[in-house]
């Protein structure tokens, strides 16, 4: 087993390394260190959209990946499968980006997976062509990857399609490859797990179900009180109401947050009417897409870690230090309120104002 395999366990050669080691599911389920790391991968995917810090033991790190897939399969909930695949893909993308930025360091060379390596891994080498500072992707390869990407910019009609190829930036290509990784990780899930393995992992599966249940409770919020929003969402909402332009990731964050706490598409579209360049059809399409009404996937707001990485985490307060997701912040803020709160949509009370407006 090589460290390279543990860093990128979705690769075919990593799978072959596990097969060559002759480890079976019984031995993995009985290995406490592997089981704990596998559990961490799954729980962190739910908690903050990552898979946690890698184990220093290459064997434990690599073998925890197939066992994590088994755990996800035993829980067999769509929201978990989706979040787990995204978390693994996001972690791989982060490692790839970091390795690319240190490509000249000898210490990184043995672990670096280049763009060319990934293109070959996913049989895309013949479909992606360098073009000046960017790339051109054959439309047949572009469409399956871009189909589930959020944002109007991924729609083919908004790309300068020419001679059967779609122009993309280096960043765009990285996002498309991250989607390819996510699709491979989700492929085949849920797995068919033998009963003896399911019984051996029963307590661990129950632990993950409890974590998932906590998440589901948060998603049942149907109260809009901006004064109780986490600071990041207050700032984004304030920007929307002031008609300021929002970056793609910021717009996704506030829209998915508002949808998750019970606001309808019509209510969210009304909020954006003061925004520059407002287009009702596009805004409605994007909001419905986030809500899962125009596709099979319902999107959750970004975790605190993701908000930080995009620079949307601002004005942190004491509660921010104790949570890892904006929805968890909001739920706790509502629970800790000493007075009856008035829903913003009722149009009454001081709670209708954000701190930024006050």
N, C-alpha and C positions, 0 to 999 in steps of 0.2 A: 504494500500500500504506500502511496506517495501523498505528500501534503497537498499536492496539486489536486488529487482526487477528492480530498476532504473539503477543499475550498469550493470546488465546483462539482458537487455530487450528482448533478443532473446529466453530466456528460456520459456518453456511451462507454468510454474507457474506464470511468469510475464504476459504472455498473459491472463491467467485466472484471474489475479488480475485486469487487465484493463476491462475485460468483467464483472467481479463482481461489478466494480465501476459504471457500467451503463452509461459510457460516450459515446456519439455518435459523429459522424464526424462533425455534424453541430456545436456542442458545442466546439469541438477542434479547428475547423477552425475559430471560433469567439473569441477564447481565445488568446489575443495578446501575452502573455508571452509564451504560448505553441507554437504558430505559429512562433515566433521569434527564439526560441530554435530549433525547427524543421528545420527552414530555415538554421540556423547556422550549424546544423549537415550535411546538404546536401552541402552547399557552402564550408565548410571546407574540406569535402571529395574531392572536386575538387581542392581546393587550395593547401592543404598540406598533404592530405592522412590521416587526423584525423577527429574526429567529434567535436572537440573543448572541452573546459572545461565544466564539468557537472554543471548543475544548482544546487544551494544549496537546492532548493525546490524539494523534492522527487517526488511530484505529477507532476510538470512541466517536470522534467527530464524523467520520465517514459512515460508520455503521448506524449512527443515530438517524441518518436520513431515511433509509428504507424502513426503519421501525416507526419513524414519525408518520410515514405514509400509511403504515398499517393502523396506527392510532386514529388518523383522520378517517380511514375507511370504516373502522369500527363505530366511530361516532356517527358517521354518514349523515351529516347535515350540510346542505348546499353552502350556507354562509361560512362554515368552517373550511370547507374545501376551497372556496374562492379566496378567503383571507390567507389560508396557508400557502397556496400557490403564489399569491402575490407577494407574500413576505419572503419566501425563498427566492423569488425572482428579483425582488428589490435588493436583497442582500447580495446576490450574485452580481447585479448591476453595479452596486456600490464598490464591490471588490474589483470588478473589471475597470471601473473608472479610476479608482485609486491606483491600481497597477499600471494603467496606461499613463498616468501622470508621473509615475516613477520608473518609466520604462528603461532609463539609462542606469538604474541602480542594479548592481550585480545581485544583491539580495532579493530583488524582485523578479529577476529573469526566470528563475526556475518555477515560479508560481504564476507568472503572468499569462493570461489568456488574451490574445489579441483579437481585434475585430475580424481579421482574416481567419483565425482559428474558429471563431463562432460561426462565421458564414459557411465554412466548410462543414461544421458540425450539423448545421440545420439545412444542408444542401442548398444554400443560397449563393454560393460563390459565383455561379454562372448567371445569377439574376440581379446582382448588385454591381454597379460599375462606378468607379471613381470618376468624378466630373468636376475638375477644378478644385474648389474648396469643399465641395459636397459630393453627393452621390446621385445616381439614377437607379431606381429599383423597377424591375419589370413589373407591369401591372398585375400579372398573375400571381406574383409573390407578395406584392404590396397589399392587395385586398384582404386576404385571410388574416393578416397581422393587424391591419388598421381597422378592421370591422368592429372591434370591441374597444377601440381607443376613444376616450372622451374628448370632445372638443370639435368644433366645426371645421378646424383647420385640417383634420384628417380625412374629411370627405373628399372623394375623388374629384368632385365638381370644383373644389377650391384649389386643386393642384394643376400645374401647367403640364398636363399629360402631353407627351410628344413621342411619336414613334414607338408607342407601346410601353413607355417607361415614365415613372413618376419622379420628379426631382425632390430630394430630401437633404436636409443639413446633416452634419455629423451627429448633432444631438438627436435629431429625428431618427436617424439610423440606430442610435443607441437605444432609444425608446422602443423601436420596432423589434430589436433583438431581445430586449427585456420581455416583450410580449411573447416572443418565440419561446423563451425560457419558461415563462409562466404556463404557456399552453402545454409544453412537454411535461412539466411537473404535475399539472392537473390531469394529464392523459392517463386513462386507465383507472382513475379513482371514481368510485370506491373499489378497492381490491377485494377479491374473494378470500376471506381469512378463515382458516380451519378452526373448528370449535375449540380444540385444546389451546390454541394460541389466544383466542378470544377470552377464554376462561382465565388464562394466566395474566392477562392484561386488564381484567375486569375493573379492579380498583383504580387503575390509572385512567381508564376510559371514563369512569364515573367522575373523577377529579376534573377532567377536561370538560365533561358535560356541565358541571357546576360553574366552571369559568364561562362557558358559553351561555348558560342561563343568566348569569349576571349581566352579560352583554345584552341579551334579549330584553331584560328588564329596562335597561337604559334606553333601548330603542322604542319603548312603549310610551315615551314622553309625548304629551299632546298639550303643552302649555308654552306660550310664547311670552316671555318676560325679559326683554332685552337688558334690563338693569342687572339681571342675574347671569348674563352671558359671560363666558370666560373672556379675559381681556383681548385675546386675539380676535374673537368673533365680534366683540364690540367695535374694535378698530375697523374691521372689514365692513361691518354694517354701516358704520359712520361714513366710510368712504363711498359706499353705494348711495347713501342718502344725500351726500354732498355732490353727487354726480361725477365723482372722480373715476378715472380709468383704472380698471383692475387687471392685473396680469392673469393669464389663464389659470394658473394654480390657485390664485387668491379667489377668483370667481368660483372655481369648483369647490373650494373649501367652504365659503359662506353659503353657497347654494345647497350643497349636500347637508350642511349643518341645519339649515332652516327646514329642509325637507324631512330630516330625521326627527325634528321636534314637533312635527305635525302640520307645518304650513302646506297649503295646497299649491298646485302649479299656478293657479290664477293669482294667489296672494303673492307668490314670489315674483311673478312677471310684473305685477303692479309696482313692486319695490324698485325694479330695474328701469322703470319708465323714465326716471330723471337722469339716467346714465348716458354719457355721450355715445353716439353711435348705436343707441338702442334699436333693436329690431325685434319686434314681438314674435315673429315666426321662429327665428333662430333661438331666442331666449326660451320660448316655450318648448321647442324641440330639445334643447340641452337640458332643461329642467326635467322634462318627462324621461329623458334618457337616464339621468341620475336616479330618478325615482323607480326605474325599472319598468316603466309603463310602455316603453318603445323597444324593449329588448329583454333578454332573459336575466340580466344582471341588475341588482339594486346596489347602488354605491353608497358606502358609508363615508362620513367625514374623515379627513386625514388625522392620523395620530399626532400627539404633541411632537414626537420625534420628527415626523414628516414636516409639520408646520415650521419647526426650527430649521430644518435643512433648506426650506424655501424662503426663509426670512420673514415668515408670517407670524412667528411667535413674538409678541411684543407686550410690554407693560406687565411682565410676570408679577404675580402677587404670592402671598404665602400659600394659598390653596394650590397654586400651580406646582409647587414643590412636592405635593403629595399625590398627584394624579398623572396619568399618562395619555389621557384622551380628552378632548374638549367636551364630549358628551358626558363623561364621568364628572368633569368639573361642574357642568350645568345641573346635572342630577343632584349633586351634593349641595349646590347653592340653593336649589329649590327646597331640598329637605331641611336646610338650616335656617330658612326664612322664619322670622319671628311673627310676621303678620300675614294676613291673607293677601295673596298676590292676584293682581288683575291681569288677565291675558291681554296682551297688546292689541289683539284683534277686536277686543270689545270697545276700544277707543276711549277708555276712561282711566283715570287715576294717574298718579305720579309715576307708576311703574312703566308707563308708556315711553318714558324718556330714557335714553341711554346716558351714561355718565358723560360721554363725549358731547352730548347735546346740552347737558345741564350748564 
